[in-house]
Amino acid sequence: MSNVPSSTANDRETTQVVNSMTGTLDLWRARIDELKVQADLAKLETRERATKQLDIAQNACLAAYSKLREAGRDAAVNADTLRDGVQKLLQDVRSAFEAAQAVITRG
């Protein structure tokens, strides 16, 4: 059994989750930005549909960043709960991104 108090272990695990999920969000943010450039070059109708999906992806990404920032300030947050919540938001990001990508690809 460890001599590390459970609150310290939980803090460390939460910090690891925050760092890992922040890195994942940064990668999605870059992909969204790249797809926005492609959307800007598309025809007007395609651009409008893609932009709506990209806005959804960006908002889900921002919500996940916010959740991670809040967790960094809340020592009582459970790392597993945080991970599950952010993963759900990442699924939303992925779905909206893929929808926008499909709109652009179909043109």
VMD Tcl script that builds the backbone (N, CA, C; Angstrom):
set m [mol new atoms 321]
animate dup $m
set s [atomselect $m all]
$s set {name element resname resid chain x y z} {
  {N N MET 1 A 0.839 -1.183 0.000}
  {CA C MET 1 A 0.000 0.000 0.000}
  {C C MET 1 A 0.884 1.246 0.000}
  {N N SER 2 A 0.484 2.246 -0.692}
  {CA C SER 2 A 1.281 3.458 -0.861}
  {C C SER 2 A 1.166 4.359 0.349}
  {N N ASN 3 A 2.232 5.104 0.611}
  {CA C ASN 3 A 2.214 6.094 1.685}
  {C C ASN 3 A 1.689 7.428 1.207}
  {N N VAL 4 A 1.402 7.546 -0.089}
  {CA C VAL 4 A 0.909 8.789 -0.656}
  {C C VAL 4 A -0.565 8.930 -0.317}
  {N N PRO 5 A -0.952 10.041 0.292}
  {CA C PRO 5 A -2.373 10.240 0.583}
  {C C PRO 5 A -3.209 10.157 -0.687}
  {N N SER 6 A -4.426 9.608 -0.555}
  {CA C SER 6 A -5.275 9.412 -1.738}
  {C C SER 6 A -5.598 10.728 -2.425}
  {N N SER 7 A -5.710 11.819 -1.678}
  {CA C SER 7 A -6.005 13.105 -2.324}
  {C C SER 7 A -4.839 13.543 -3.211}
  {N N THR 8 A -3.611 13.272 -2.792}
  {CA C THR 8 A -2.442 13.617 -3.600}
  {C C THR 8 A -2.389 12.739 -4.843}
  {N N ALA 9 A -2.673 11.455 -4.677}
  {CA C ALA 9 A -2.693 10.541 -5.821}
  {C C ALA 9 A -3.782 10.950 -6.797}
  {N N ASN 10 A -4.940 11.342 -6.276}
  {CA C ASN 10 A -6.042 11.790 -7.132}
  {C C ASN 10 A -5.664 13.070 -7.856}
  {N N ASP 11 A -5.000 13.990 -7.156}
  {CA C ASP 11 A -4.549 15.236 -7.785}
  {C C ASP 11 A -3.578 14.941 -8.926}
  {N N ARG 12 A -2.663 14.018 -8.697}
  {CA C ARG 12 A -1.675 13.662 -9.710}
  {C C ARG 12 A -2.369 13.016 -10.913}
  {N N GLU 13 A -3.308 12.112 -10.658}
  {CA C GLU 13 A -4.029 11.459 -11.748}
  {C C GLU 13 A -4.860 12.471 -12.527}
  {N N THR 14 A -5.506 13.384 -11.822}
  {CA C THR 14 A -6.303 14.422 -12.479}
  {C C THR 14 A -5.404 15.303 -13.347}
  {N N THR 15 A -4.241 15.662 -12.833}
  {CA C THR 15 A -3.302 16.470 -13.608}
  {C C THR 15 A -2.870 15.733 -14.874}
  {N N GLN 16 A -2.613 14.435 -14.762}
  {CA C GLN 16 A -2.235 13.642 -15.929}
  {C C GLN 16 A -3.365 13.612 -16.960}
  {N N VAL 17 A -4.598 13.456 -16.482}
  {CA C VAL 17 A -5.756 13.447 -17.391}
  {C C VAL 17 A -5.889 14.799 -18.076}
  {N N VAL 18 A -5.768 15.872 -17.305}
  {CA C VAL 18 A -5.880 17.219 -17.870}
  {C C VAL 18 A -4.812 17.426 -18.940}
  {N N ASN 19 A -3.579 17.058 -18.654}
  {CA C ASN 19 A -2.493 17.243 -19.616}
  {C C ASN 19 A -2.699 16.409 -20.871}
  {N N SER 20 A -3.091 15.172 -20.694}
  {CA C SER 20 A -3.312 14.288 -21.836}
  {C C SER 20 A -4.462 14.776 -22.709}
  {N N MET 21 A -5.565 15.111 -22.073}
  {CA C MET 21 A -6.745 15.562 -22.815}
  {C C MET 21 A -6.499 16.922 -23.468}
  {N N THR 22 A -5.724 17.785 -22.830}
  {CA C THR 22 A -5.393 19.074 -23.430}
  {C C THR 22 A -4.588 18.859 -24.711}
  {N N GLY 23 A -3.649 17.929 -24.683}
  {CA C GLY 23 A -2.887 17.611 -25.884}
  {C C GLY 23 A -3.779 17.098 -27.005}
  {N N THR 24 A -4.723 16.233 -26.659}
  {CA C THR 24 A -5.658 15.713 -27.652}
  {C C THR 24 A -6.511 16.831 -28.224}
  {N N LEU 25 A -6.984 17.707 -27.356}
  {CA C LEU 25 A -7.789 18.845 -27.824}
  {C C LEU 25 A -6.974 19.772 -28.719}
  {N N ASP 26 A -5.717 19.977 -28.387}
  {CA C ASP 26 A -4.859 20.816 -29.228}
  {C C ASP 26 A -4.752 20.242 -30.640}
  {N N LEU 27 A -4.630 18.913 -30.729}
  {CA C LEU 27 A -4.563 18.273 -32.046}
  {C C LEU 27 A -5.868 18.453 -32.819}
  {N N TRP 28 A -7.002 18.302 -32.137}
  {CA C TRP 28 A -8.298 18.498 -32.803}
  {C C TRP 28 A -8.470 19.948 -33.226}
  {N N ARG 29 A -8.031 20.859 -32.390}
  {CA C ARG 29 A -8.127 22.287 -32.704}
  {C C ARG 29 A -7.355 22.595 -33.991}
  {N N ALA 30 A -6.170 22.005 -34.138}
  {CA C ALA 30 A -5.364 22.204 -35.346}
  {C C ALA 30 A -6.069 21.615 -36.570}
  {N N ARG 31 A -6.667 20.456 -36.404}
  {CA C ARG 31 A -7.393 19.837 -37.527}
  {C C ARG 31 A -8.598 20.687 -37.931}
  {N N ILE 32 A -9.290 21.239 -36.945}
  {CA C ILE 32 A -10.440 22.112 -37.234}
  {C C ILE 32 A -9.965 23.339 -38.002}
  {N N ASP 33 A -8.878 23.944 -37.557}
  {CA C ASP 33 A -8.339 25.130 -38.237}
  {C C ASP 33 A -7.962 24.814 -39.680}
  {N N GLU 34 A -7.333 23.653 -39.909}
  {CA C GLU 34 A -6.965 23.256 -41.267}
  {C C GLU 34 A -8.214 23.065 -42.150}
  {N N LEU 35 A -9.240 22.450 -41.575}
  {CA C LEU 35 A -10.459 22.218 -42.345}
  {C C LEU 35 A -11.194 23.524 -42.622}
  {N N LYS 36 A -11.082 24.487 -41.713}
  {CA C LYS 36 A -11.682 25.802 -41.947}
  {C C LYS 36 A -11.072 26.462 -43.185}
  {N N VAL 37 A -9.780 26.292 -43.367}
  {CA C VAL 37 A -9.117 26.836 -44.555}
  {C C VAL 37 A -9.703 26.188 -45.803}
  {N N GLN 38 A -9.872 24.871 -45.761}
  {CA C GLN 38 A -10.469 24.173 -46.902}
  {C C GLN 38 A -11.899 24.645 -47.146}
  {N N ALA 39 A -12.648 24.860 -46.068}
  {CA C ALA 39 A -14.034 25.326 -46.197}
  {C C ALA 39 A -14.067 26.710 -46.828}
  {N N ASP 40 A -13.130 27.567 -46.463}
  {CA C ASP 40 A -13.080 28.914 -47.027}
  {C C ASP 40 A -12.842 28.895 -48.531}
  {N N LEU 41 A -12.176 27.857 -49.003}
  {CA C LEU 41 A -11.885 27.748 -50.429}
  {C C LEU 41 A -13.008 27.061 -51.211}
  {N N ALA 42 A -13.967 26.515 -50.509}
  {CA C ALA 42 A -15.061 25.782 -51.162}
  {C C ALA 42 A -16.121 26.739 -51.717}
  {N N LYS 43 A -17.043 26.171 -52.499}
  {CA C LYS 43 A -18.167 26.952 -53.025}
  {C C LYS 43 A -19.019 27.453 -51.865}
  {N N LEU 44 A -19.774 28.504 -52.115}
  {CA C LEU 44 A -20.549 29.169 -51.061}
  {C C LEU 44 A -21.456 28.205 -50.294}
  {N N GLU 45 A -22.265 27.416 -50.990}
  {CA C GLU 45 A -23.210 26.518 -50.308}
  {C C GLU 45 A -22.456 25.496 -49.459}
  {N N THR 46 A -21.412 24.945 -50.029}
  {CA C THR 46 A -20.593 23.974 -49.305}
  {C C THR 46 A -19.944 24.636 -48.103}
  {N N ARG 47 A -19.438 25.835 -48.310}
  {CA C ARG 47 A -18.774 26.565 -47.231}
  {C C ARG 47 A -19.733 26.807 -46.072}
  {N N GLU 48 A -20.971 27.190 -46.370}
  {CA C GLU 48 A -21.945 27.462 -45.303}
  {C C GLU 48 A -22.252 26.202 -44.499}
  {N N ARG 49 A -22.463 25.076 -45.194}
  {CA C ARG 49 A -22.766 23.822 -44.487}
  {C C ARG 49 A -21.559 23.355 -43.672}
  {N N ALA 50 A -20.390 23.448 -44.260}
  {CA C ALA 50 A -19.184 23.020 -43.548}
  {C C ALA 50 A -18.910 23.921 -42.349}
  {N N THR 51 A -19.116 25.206 -42.519}
  {CA C THR 51 A -18.874 26.152 -41.429}
  {C C THR 51 A -19.784 25.862 -40.239}
  {N N LYS 52 A -21.033 25.501 -40.496}
  {CA C LYS 52 A -21.951 25.161 -39.394}
  {C C LYS 52 A -21.404 23.974 -38.606}
  {N N GLN 53 A -20.944 22.948 -39.305}
  {CA C GLN 53 A -20.401 21.775 -38.620}
  {C C GLN 53 A -19.104 22.114 -37.888}
  {N N LEU 54 A -18.282 22.927 -38.503}
  {CA C LEU 54 A -17.032 23.316 -37.854}
  {C C LEU 54 A -17.284 24.171 -36.618}
  {N N ASP 55 A -18.320 24.991 -36.655}
  {CA C ASP 55 A -18.686 25.768 -35.470}
  {C C ASP 55 A -19.099 24.846 -34.325}
  {N N ILE 56 A -19.848 23.790 -34.664}
  {CA C ILE 56 A -20.244 22.810 -33.648}
  {C C ILE 56 A -19.004 22.134 -33.067}
  {N N ALA 57 A -18.076 21.732 -33.940}
  {CA C ALA 57 A -16.843 21.089 -33.483}
  {C C ALA 57 A -16.034 22.031 -32.602}
  {N N GLN 58 A -15.928 23.273 -33.032}
  {CA C GLN 58 A -15.152 24.255 -32.270}
  {C C GLN 58 A -15.792 24.517 -30.903}
  {N N ASN 59 A -17.115 24.608 -30.855}
  {CA C ASN 59 A -17.793 24.834 -29.576}
  {C C ASN 59 A -17.609 23.655 -28.627}
  {N N ALA 60 A -17.670 22.427 -29.156}
  {CA C ALA 60 A -17.442 21.252 -28.316}
  {C C ALA 60 A -16.001 21.245 -27.810}
  {N N CYS 61 A -15.084 21.659 -28.657}
  {CA C CYS 61 A -13.674 21.738 -28.274}
  {C C CYS 61 A -13.489 22.771 -27.157}
  {N N LEU 62 A -14.110 23.919 -27.306}
  {CA C LEU 62 A -14.023 24.960 -26.280}
  {C C LEU 62 A -14.646 24.505 -24.967}
  {N N ALA 63 A -15.752 23.764 -25.046}
  {CA C ALA 63 A -16.398 23.241 -23.835}
  {C C ALA 63 A -15.467 22.258 -23.128}
  {N N ALA 64 A -14.771 21.436 -23.901}
  {CA C ALA 64 A -13.834 20.484 -23.304}
  {C C ALA 64 A -12.660 21.207 -22.647}
  {N N TYR 65 A -12.117 22.232 -23.314}
  {CA C TYR 65 A -11.048 23.031 -22.698}
  {C C TYR 65 A -11.531 23.635 -21.379}
  {N N SER 66 A -12.742 24.144 -21.382}
  {CA C SER 66 A -13.300 24.749 -20.171}
  {C C SER 66 A -13.412 23.721 -19.050}
  {N N LYS 67 A -13.892 22.533 -19.403}
  {CA C LYS 67 A -14.021 21.460 -18.412}
  {C C LYS 67 A -12.650 21.116 -17.822}
  {N N LEU 68 A -11.624 21.082 -18.664}
  {CA C LEU 68 A -10.277 20.783 -18.176}
  {C C LEU 68 A -9.743 21.894 -17.283}
  {N N ARG 69 A -10.011 23.145 -17.648}
  {CA C ARG 69 A -9.557 24.272 -16.810}
  {C C ARG 69 A -10.231 24.222 -15.443}
  {N N GLU 70 A -11.531 23.928 -15.432}
  {CA C GLU 70 A -12.262 23.836 -14.165}
  {C C GLU 70 A -11.688 22.722 -13.299}
  {N N ALA 71 A -11.351 21.607 -13.921}
  {CA C ALA 71 A -10.802 20.471 -13.176}
  {C C ALA 71 A -9.468 20.837 -12.546}
  {N N GLY 72 A -8.694 21.646 -13.223}
  {CA C GLY 72 A -7.417 22.074 -12.682}
  {C C GLY 72 A -7.564 22.900 -11.421}
  {N N ARG 73 A -8.702 23.520 -11.255}
  {CA C ARG 73 A -8.960 24.363 -10.069}
  {C C ARG 73 A -9.718 23.617 -8.981}
  {N N ASP 74 A -10.287 22.447 -9.315}
  {CA C ASP 74 A -11.134 21.710 -8.380}
  {C C ASP 74 A -10.422 20.429 -7.954}
  {N N ALA 75 A -9.824 20.458 -6.771}
  {CA C ALA 75 A -9.053 19.318 -6.286}
  {C C ALA 75 A -9.928 18.088 -6.037}
  {N N ALA 76 A -11.225 18.288 -5.876}
  {CA C ALA 76 A -12.116 17.172 -5.562}
  {C C ALA 76 A -12.584 16.416 -6.806}
  {N N VAL 77 A -12.222 16.891 -7.988}
  {CA C VAL 77 A -12.703 16.244 -9.205}
  {C C VAL 77 A -12.067 14.857 -9.344}
  {N N ASN 78 A -12.865 13.908 -9.768}
  {CA C ASN 78 A -12.410 12.543 -9.977}
  {C C ASN 78 A -11.841 12.418 -11.383}
  {N N ALA 79 A -10.657 11.855 -11.515}
  {CA C ALA 79 A -9.982 11.754 -12.811}
  {C C ALA 79 A -10.805 10.939 -13.804}
  {N N ASP 80 A -11.419 9.851 -13.366}
  {CA C ASP 80 A -12.215 9.019 -14.274}
  {C C ASP 80 A -13.443 9.763 -14.774}
  {N N THR 81 A -14.088 10.496 -13.886}
  {CA C THR 81 A -15.261 11.283 -14.277}
  {C C THR 81 A -14.863 12.364 -15.268}
  {N N LEU 82 A -13.747 13.014 -14.998}
  {CA C LEU 82 A -13.237 14.044 -15.902}
  {C C LEU 82 A -12.936 13.448 -17.271}
  {N N ARG 83 A -12.222 12.333 -17.279}
  {CA C ARG 83 A -11.861 11.672 -18.536}
  {C C ARG 83 A -13.118 11.301 -19.326}
  {N N ASP 84 A -14.119 10.746 -18.659}
  {CA C ASP 84 A -15.359 10.359 -19.340}
  {C C ASP 84 A -16.073 11.565 -19.934}
  {N N GLY 85 A -16.135 12.640 -19.184}
  {CA C GLY 85 A -16.804 13.850 -19.669}
  {C C GLY 85 A -16.112 14.460 -20.872}
  {N N VAL 86 A -14.791 14.520 -20.813}
  {CA C VAL 86 A -14.031 15.103 -21.915}
  {C C VAL 86 A -14.075 14.181 -23.132}
  {N N GLN 87 A -14.039 12.872 -22.908}
  {CA C GLN 87 A -14.123 11.944 -24.037}
  {C C GLN 87 A -15.466 12.080 -24.760}
  {N N LYS 88 A -16.527 12.334 -24.025}
  {CA C LYS 88 A -17.833 12.558 -24.658}
  {C C LYS 88 A -17.775 13.807 -25.535}
  {N N LEU 89 A -17.174 14.864 -25.028}
  {CA C LEU 89 A -17.027 16.085 -25.817}
  {C C LEU 89 A -16.128 15.846 -27.030}
  {N N LEU 90 A -15.101 15.025 -26.871}
  {CA C LEU 90 A -14.235 14.697 -28.004}
  {C C LEU 90 A -14.998 13.918 -29.079}
  {N N GLN 91 A -15.935 13.079 -28.657}
  {CA C GLN 91 A -16.782 12.377 -29.633}
  {C C GLN 91 A -17.618 13.384 -30.408}
  {N N ASP 92 A -18.121 14.392 -29.715}
  {CA C ASP 92 A -18.890 15.449 -30.381}
  {C C ASP 92 A -18.008 16.208 -31.376}
  {N N VAL 93 A -16.775 16.501 -30.968}
  {CA C VAL 93 A -15.832 17.185 -31.856}
  {C C VAL 93 A -15.588 16.335 -33.095}
  {N N ARG 94 A -15.293 15.067 -32.884}
  {CA C ARG 94 A -14.999 14.160 -33.996}
  {C C ARG 94 A -16.188 14.046 -34.951}
  {N N SER 95 A -17.386 13.893 -34.412}
  {CA C SER 95 A -18.585 13.755 -35.256}
  {C C SER 95 A -18.811 14.995 -36.110}
  {N N ALA 96 A -18.722 16.159 -35.486}
  {CA C ALA 96 A -18.940 17.404 -36.230}
  {C C ALA 96 A -17.823 17.624 -37.248}
  {N N PHE 97 A -16.596 17.296 -36.875}
  {CA C PHE 97 A -15.466 17.439 -37.792}
  {C C PHE 97 A -15.664 16.544 -39.010}
  {N N GLU 98 A -16.025 15.293 -38.767}
  {CA C GLU 98 A -16.216 14.356 -39.872}
  {C C GLU 98 A -17.373 14.780 -40.770}
  {N N ALA 99 A -18.426 15.345 -40.174}
  {CA C ALA 99 A -19.548 15.843 -40.981}
  {C C ALA 99 A -19.091 17.004 -41.866}
  {N N ALA 100 A -18.312 17.914 -41.303}
  {CA C ALA 100 A -17.798 19.046 -42.088}
  {C C ALA 100 A -16.860 18.555 -43.179}
  {N N GLN 101 A -16.026 17.590 -42.845}
  {CA C GLN 101 A -15.088 17.041 -43.816}
  {C C GLN 101 A -15.843 16.372 -44.977}
  {N N ALA 102 A -16.917 15.676 -44.652}
  {CA C ALA 102 A -17.731 15.021 -45.698}
  {C C ALA 102 A -18.377 16.053 -46.612}
  {N N VAL 103 A -18.857 17.154 -46.047}
  {CA C VAL 103 A -19.463 18.229 -46.863}
  {C C VAL 103 A -18.435 18.789 -47.835}
  {N N ILE 104 A -17.235 19.034 -47.358}
  {CA C ILE 104 A -16.187 19.608 -48.201}
  {C C ILE 104 A -15.756 18.613 -49.276}
  {N N THR 105 A -15.627 17.358 -48.889}
  {CA C THR 105 A -15.199 16.339 -49.834}
  {C C THR 105 A -16.220 16.157 -50.961}
  {N N ARG 106 A -17.497 16.166 -50.591}
  {CA C ARG 106 A -18.556 16.032 -51.616}
  {C C ARG 106 A -18.649 17.285 -52.475}
  {N N GLY 107 A -18.271 18.416 -51.854}
  {CA C GLY 107 A -18.264 19.691 -52.575}
  {C C GLY 107 A -19.606 20.076 -52.988}
}
mol reanalyze $m
mol bondsrecalc $m
mol representation Tube
mol addrep $m
